[in-house]
Amino acid sequence: MLLGTLLVLLLGGATPASAHAALRSTDPDDGSVVQRAPRHVTLTFTESVGLLDDSFRVFGPDQRRVHTGEAQHADGRSDTARVGLPGKLAEGTYTVAWRVVSADSHPVSGAFTFSVGKRSATGVQIDTGPAEDPLTDALYDAARYLAYLAAALLVGAVAFALLCRPADTSPLRRPVVAAWWTLLGSTAVLLLLRAPYETGAGPAAAFDVSAFERTLTSRPGLALLARLAVLLLTAAFLLRLAKRGESRQPTPAVLAAGTTLAVALALTWAAAEHASAGIQVPLAMTSSVLHLVATGVWLGGLVALLLTIRRASGDALRSVVPRFSRIAFVSVTVLAVTGLYQSWRGLGSLSALTGTSFGRLLLAKLVAVTVLVLAAGYSRRWTARLAVPAATARTAAAVRERVPQPVGAPAPEEHAEPEAPGGPGEPGVPDEPSASVPASASTSTSASTSASTSASTSASAAASEGDDADAERRGLRRSVLVEVAVAAVVLLITTLLTTTLPGRAQAEAAQQAPAGALPPTTLISVPFDTGGSTGTTLSGRGKVEVTLDPARVGENGVQAVVFGGDTGLVVVPEVRITFTLPSRKVGPIDAELTDAGGYWSTNSVNLPLAGTWTMKTTVRVSDVDQVTVSKQVRIVP
């Protein structure tokens, strides 16, 4: 049953589109004027989408909501969404707000307008429904992050115990149990919050029975249910391992069972995220599973190694650490290959690496992984130092076995001191050797003295070697601790990447957006008056011509040109622009303008929501004179 569910998640709904659904077309067209009232509204997307109970909200010219039918797929096509309209519609402009769930489990929303007969004035801003609830989003993202951390620790600690075979696995028991319970709890939270996350509602909507039932039959819900089932099987597997004992080497059957569970656990992520939609879905799913498993083995194994170093002796570490070092090297190689492929698949072009939020997050992850690899290289040095004493000890033992013992020397276990003849008044203290003492006795005494000296030297060397081993353990522990800290940052960036629109999808959405959806470039004139005379503007007055392109949700370009009181171009020390959406309590978002030589510009202002934004323009014309002017800017979906 579980295998069948995973296969359905793996193969079902795999369409050749980009991750995150992009709106391909609308019927009626966005901004169009139709002479006859349409019977329904149809949206076509770049990939299959899931429908919600409230996928459509239609508002008439009077700003009131229009009664519509139930949302459904048009002609059975999963990449469409359709809703029926009333038989008679009044003349004027209608606003359609929509919200669907893309194949990679992320909700997508937007709005457009069409008019019947003629356009009407819509001076009042329409409430098109919730976009995202901040608390729901925060809780959902926190649960996703905890799930990633717990899965990495669970997979890595168990793999460390089975493959590295430490003599004492007791330090790993509590972390494994904690990871299992954390993953179970975070998965349950994700399942409960799935419905309000999709609809943009508050956390209280998680207790809506009908919404929860819809979640259980959706693709993300099935993936989360499969994860819970895998966790139950994992619990049985861990109990079986606990009964086997610590000293037994794992059999091929045990290793195969553990590998199967790790792959199944990774599939529950790959089946409901970016890999499940887009180009080359089967290859992407395989790459994603390998990437997730390798991440767990490496990063979770680091935590297990850190816990083992604290408890194990130096001799025990000399066999465990080199084994983990080899496993980590293989894991990093798998991560490099799969990560390169997934980066190409998500970006689509090199320009997206710096021109999109997905690309910039990917660069941040690359930097963090580079730091992690450098720390791992430093740890390998300590690993090599730990391995040297063990090899030296084995070589010394082999040499002692090959060296013959001197003639007349006693065996090591026969080093009993002979009774010395007691002299007068000092019984038990040997007198000076006389000429009558046999030569063999003198030789035996010399050999005993030599053996005692050798034992003392060996003890001194062993003490020195123990001090060196302690220093090596401390050094290795510090470097592994750094790796664990950086690994937590890598997982955090990975969580953010899974909720960010890939660059390839963003480019496709821009290319395939409806013709009427792209508004013209917005030009805003911002007059200013610093209230005094400056060296650049005769009266401290002027204006800033701000160009906002395309003035829609997502990435925007901003160019600002400063004119003086005589309408001529002037050079000022600083121009700063911020955007705030008061109705949603978003911002301020700093445009981070840079001086481009005569004007100020940026191409990467991300305005995430539609609405009337407040644009604050700050112009500094001297070291002491500056002014801030606010303007309202309309951002459309």
N, C-alpha and C positions, 0 to 999 in steps of 0.2 A: 504494500500500500504506500509506504513512504517512498520507495524507489519510483513507483509510478507517478506520485505527486511531483517529485523532483524532475522527472523526465518531461512531464507536462510543462513545468515552469521553464525548463531548459529549451524545449522545442516550440512550445506554443507561443503564438503572437510574435514570432521573429520576423520582422518586416525590414526591408532594406531602406531605412530612413535614419535620420540623425537622432541621437539621444536628445530628449526634451522635444515635445511636439511643437511645431511652428505652424501658424495659421497660413494655409495656402490660398484660400479664396473664401468669399462669402456670397451668399445669394439671398437677398439682393446685395449688390456691390456696396462697399463702404462709400458713403457720401452720395450715392445715386438718388435720382428722383424718378419714381415709377408712377405711371398713370393709373394703374390698377392695383388695388391692395393685394399683396401676396398672401397665399394660403399658409405658407410656412417659411421659416428661416432655416437655412442650411449652411453649415460650416464644414470646410474640408481642410484636413490637417496633413502634415508631412509624414505622420505615422499613426498607428492605431491609438485610440484614446478611450479612457473609461468615463462613463457618464455618472453624474451625481443627481440626487433628487432635485437640486436647485441649480442645475447647470445653466439655465437661461433665466434672465430677468429682463423683460421688455417694458420700456416706459414710453408713454405716449406724449403728444405735444403738450398736454396739461400737467406733465411731470408725474402723473400717477401710473402705477404699475398696471400693465395689461395682462388679463387672464390668458394663460397659455396652456397647451396640452402637456403631456409627459414627454421629456426628452428621450430620443431614441436615435439609433443609427439609421442613416438614409440608405434604403435598398440593401440593408444587411451589411454594408461596408463599415468595417471597424474604424476607418480613418475619417469618419464623418460624424456630425452631430446635427440633429434636426429637431425642431419644435414647431407645433402647429399654432396658428394664429386665429383669432376670432374671424367670423365671416365678414363683418363690417368694421373697417378702420376709418377713423376720421382723417381729414387732410392734415398734413403737418409732418414734422420730423419725429422719428422714433429712434430711441437709443436702445441698443441690445448689449447687455453685459453678459459675458459667458465665462464659465469655469469648468475645466475638464481635468482629467488625470492622465498624463502621458504614460507611454509604455514603460518608462524607467521609474515609475511610481511618484513622480513629482507633479504637483498641481500646477496648471498653467491657466492664466486668465487674461481677459482683455475686454474691449468694448468697441463698438462701431455704430454708425448712424445710417439711416436711409429715410427718405421722405416719400410720402404719398401725395400726389398731385402737385404740391409746392412745398418749399421749405418754410419752416416757421421759426420765429425767434425763440431761443432757449436761453434766456438770461439767467435763470436759476440753475445752480449746480445740482445735478441729479445724484442722489445716493444710490450707486449701482451695487451696493452690497459689500460685504467684507472682503478684503484682499487677503490679509494674513493677520492672525491674532498674535501679538508679540509674545504673550505668555505661553501659548500653545507651541509656537515655533521654538522658544527657548527650551521648554521641557522636552520636546521631541528631539531637538539637536543634542541635548545633554544625554538623553537615553541612547541615541545613536553612538555617541562618543564612548559612553560606558560599555556598550555592547562590543565595540571594536577593541577596547582595552581588555575586556574580560576574555574575549575569544582568543586574542593574541597570547595572553597569559596561560589560558587553558591548554591551547595547542602546544605552545612552546614548552611549558613545564612537563607535560606528559611526554613529549618527544625527547626532552632532555633526559628524563628518567629512563626511557627505554633504549635510547641510542648511546648516551654517554655512560650509563650504568654506574652512577656514584655508589659508593659502599653504603652510605646512609641517605635514604630518601625522606627521612622524617621532616627535614626543613621544608620540603615541597608540599607536604600534605595540606596544611592550612591554606596556602595560596591557591592550590588547585580547587579545594572546596569553596573558597571565597569566590574564585573566578567563575565556577559553575553556578553558584547562586546569583552572582551579579548578572551573568548573562541571561539566566532564567528570568530574573526580575526586570531587567531592561527590555527584554523581548516582550514580556507581558505589558509593560508600560507602552511600548511602541504599538502593540496591537490595540490597546485601549484608546490611544491618542490618534490613531490613524484616521478615524472619521472626522474629528474636528480639524486635524491637519489638512485634510483634503478640502474641506468646506470653508476653511478660514474662520471657524467658530472658536469660542473659548473652551477651556478644558472641561467645563461642566457638560458639554455636549458629548463627552465620552460615555455618558451613562444613558444615551439615547439607544434603546434596544433595537429599533429598526435600522439605525445607522450602523450599529455594531454588527448586525446580521449581514448588511451589505458588505462590510469590511471583510467578513469571514469568507465571502465568495469572490472577492477581488484578487487580482494577481499578487499585490503586496501582502494581503492578508493570508493567502495560501502559503506564501514564502515564510511568513512569521510562524504559522502553524507547523510547517515542516521543520523549522528550527527548534521549536519546542519538542517535537518528536525525536529529533536527533539528540537533543540534550538528555532526554530520558534514556535513550540507548547508550549514550556516553556515560551516564551514571551507572548503568549495569556493567559497562566495560571497566570502569574505575574500581567498582566493588570487586570484580573478578581479579583485577590486578592486585588489589590489597590482600586477597586471600593467598595469592601465589607466593608472597614473600619478596624480600628485597634482593636476595642473593642469586636468584635464578635468572639466567640469561633469557631474554624474550625469544619465544619461538617464532618462526615465520608466520604462523597463523595469528599470533598476537599482533605482530607488526602490520600484517595485512588488515586486520580489524581496525587498528588505530588509524591507519592511513585512510581507510574507507570512511570512517567517521569524520576525520578532518576535512576530506574532500566534500562530503555531504554538507557539513557545516558551512564551508565556503560557498557552496552552491546556493544556499539560502540568501546570500548577499548578491551574488552575481546574477541570480534569476530575477531580481527586482530593482536593479540599478542600471547604470549607464551601459554595461555590457549587454544587457538584454534588448537593447534597441539601437539601431544604427547599421552601419555597414559591417559585413563579415561577422554576423552574430555568433555562429558556432565557434569560430576562431577566437573571437573576443571573449566568449564565455570561458573557454579553456584557459586563455591567458589570464583572465581575472581570477579563476580558481587557483591557478598555480601561484599567482601573485599574492593572494591572501594567505595561502598555506605557507609559502616561504616567509612572508612577513611574520606570521605567528611563530614559526620554528626559530627564526632569528631573534626577533625582539622579545618574545616570551621566554626563549631560552636564555637571553641575557639576564632576565630577572631571576630565573632558576639558578644560573651560574653565580650571581651575586649572593643569593641565599646560601648556596653550597659553600662558597669561599668563607663565609663567616663561621661555619661549623666544622668543615672538614679539615683534616690534618694536611700538612704539606705533602706527605707521601701519597695520600689519596688523590690530591689535586693533580699530581704529576701524570696520572693516567686519564683523569676526567677532562682536564682543560684542553689537551691536544685533540681529543675526540671532538669536543664542541667547536674548536677552532676550524677543523676540517668541515664540519656540518655547516657552520656559519659561512664559510667560503662558498660552498655549493648554493646556499640560500641567497647570498648576495648576487651570485651569477644569474640565478633564476630571476631575481628581482630586476636586475639590469636589463635583461632581454625582454621580459614581459612589460616592464615600465616604459621602455623605449617604444614598443609597439602601441601600448595604450596611449602614450603621449601623442604619437602620430595620428592615431585614430580620433582622439578628442580634439586636437588642434586643427588639423586640416591644412595649415599653412604656417610658415615661420612668423609671419606678421602677427598672427593671433597669439604668439608667445608673449608679446608685450602690449598688444592692442586690445586684449580681452581680460576680464577678471579671471577666467579659467586659466589663461596662460600665465598671468602674474602669480596666481596661487601655485601653479606647477613650478614656476621658477623658485618660489619660496621653498617648496618641498624639495627641489633639487639641491638647494643650498643646505637645507637641514640634513638631507641624506648624505651629502658630501662630508659634512661635519661628523656625521655618525660613522662613515667609513674611515675617516682619519682617526677617530677615537678607537675604532676597532683595530686599525693598524698598530696603534700604540699598545693596545692590549695584547696583540700577538707577540710583541717584544717581551712582555712579562711572561707570556705563555712559553716562549722559547727558553727563558731563563729558568722557569720551573722545571722544564723537561731535561735540562742539562745535568742537574745533580742526580736524577734517577739513572740516566745513561752512564754517568761516571761511576755510580755505585755498582751497577751491573758489570762494568768493565773491571773494576777493582776486585770484585768477587771472583770473576773468571781468572784473573791473574793469580790470586792467592791459591786457587785450586791447582794451577799449573806449576807453581814454584815448589821444588822439593824441600823437605825439612832437613836441617843439619843433622849430621850423625851424632847420636847420643842425646839429641834434644828431646825433651818429653813432649807427648801429645798435648794439645791444648787443654784437654780435660784432666790431664795428670799433673797440673802445675801445683803439686802439694809441696810445701816447704819442708825439707828434711829436718829431723830433730837435731839440734845443735848440742854438742856436749857442754854441760854446765861447768863453768870454771869455779874455783874456790870463792865462796861468798856470793857469787852471782849465778845462781842456777838458771838455766835456759838461755844464757848469753854466750855465744860461741867465742872461744879463745882465738888467738891469732893462729892462722893456719901453720901447721908444722910441716916438716919435710916428710912426715909419715903419711900425710893426707894423700889419697890416691889422685892421679891426674883426672880420672873420670869425674870425681866429685867436684873438682875445680871447674871442669868444663860445664857440668850441670848447673852450678851456681851462676856461671857467666851467662848461660843460656836463659836461666830464669830472670836474671837482671835485665837482659835484652828484651825478653818478652814483656816484662813489667813496663820498661820504657816505651816499647811499641804500643802497649795498651793505653798508656797515658797519652801518647801522641794521638792515637786514634780517638780517644775521648775528647781531646782538645779540638781535633778537626771536626768531630761530630757536633760539638757545641757551636763552632764557628759556622758550620753548614746549617745548623738550625736557625741561627740569627739571620743568615742570608735568606733562608726560606721564608721566615716571618716578614722580612722586608719585601720580598717578592710578592707575597700574598697581599700585603698592604697596598703595594703599587698596583697590582692587578685589580684589587677591590675598588680603588679610586677610579681607575680608568673605566671599569665596567659600570660604575655608578653614573659616570658622565654619559656613557652610551644609553643607559636606561632613561635618563632625563631627556636626552635629545630624541629618543624613540617616542616618548610621550608627545613631544611637539610634532613629530612626523605623523603620528596617528591623528592628532588634532587637525592638521592641514588636510589629511586624507578625508576626514569627515566633512570639512568644508568643501572639498572638491566634489564630493558626491552630491552636494546640493547646489552646485553652480552649473549654469548653462555652458556646455562645451563650446569651444571656439568654432568648430565645424558647424554645429547646430545654429550658432548665432549668425554665421555667414549665410547659411542656407535660409534662415528666417528672413534676413535682409533681402536676399535675392528673390524669394518667393512670396514676399508680402503683397497683399492686394494693392493694386495701383492707387486706389484712393486712400490708402492707410498712411502714406508718408506725407505729412504736412510740409508746406514750404518752409525754408529756413526762416527762423524767427529773428528779427532785428529789434533790439531794445535800445532806446536812447535814454541815457541816464545823466541828466544835468547835475552839476555839483557846484558848490560855492564854499570855499574854505574860509571866507570871511576876511581875507587880507591879501596884500600884494606879495607875489613871489617872483623869483628870478625866471620862472618858466612861463607863468601866465600873468599878464599885467595886472589883473584884478583878482586873481585867485578863483576865477570862475571858468567854467568850461563844461564839457560833456564827454561821456564815455559811450561810444557806439559798441554795444555788445551783440555779437552774433552767436546764436544758439542753434546748433544743427545736429539732429533733426527735430529737437524739441519734443521727443517722445520717450517713453519708458526704455531704460537701458543706457548704453553708452552714448554720450553726447560730446560734440566738440564745442569749445568756447573760444572765441577770439574777441579781444577788447582793444579798441583804438581810442586814444585820448586826444581830444581836440581842445585848444585853448579858446579864450574869449574872442579871438579874431578868426575863429573857425580853422585855424591852421593846426597841423599836427604838432604835438609837444611831447617831450620825453619826461617822464616822471619816475621817481625812485621805486615806486611800488604800486601795483594794482592787485587787489585781492577780492575774490568773489566767492560767496558761500550761498548754498541753497538749503531752505528749510521748508518742510511740509507741516504746518501747524496742526491741520486736521488729523494727521496720523502720528504727530509727535516724532517726526523723522528729521534728523539733522541737528545742527548744521553740517552740511557736507562741503568741505573745502575743495574748490576747483583746482587749487594748487597751480596757478598760472605761472608761466615762465616767460621771461623777457626774450622775445624772438627778434629783437632789433627793430624798433619802431612800433611794435604792437606786442600784446601779451596773449598767450594762447595755451591751450591744452586740448588733447584729444581723448581724454579718458575720465570724463565725469559721469559716474553711474547714478542715474536718477531712477530708483527702483519702482516707484508707484506713480500712477496717474493722479492728476489733481492740480490745484492752483498752488504753486510753490512761491515762496518769498525769496527773491534774489537780492542779496545785500552786496553792494559794490563799494569797496573802500578804496579811495584814491589818496595817496600820500604824495604831495607835491614838493615837500621839503622835509627837513629833519623835525620840524615842529608843527607843520600844517598838514592835516588830513581830515577827510570827511567821509561819512558812510551814508549811502542813499539806498533805500529799499524800493523794489519794484515787484509787481506780481507777474508771474510767468505761468502760462498754461502748458502743462505737460500731458500729452495724450497717450493712450495705450499703443 
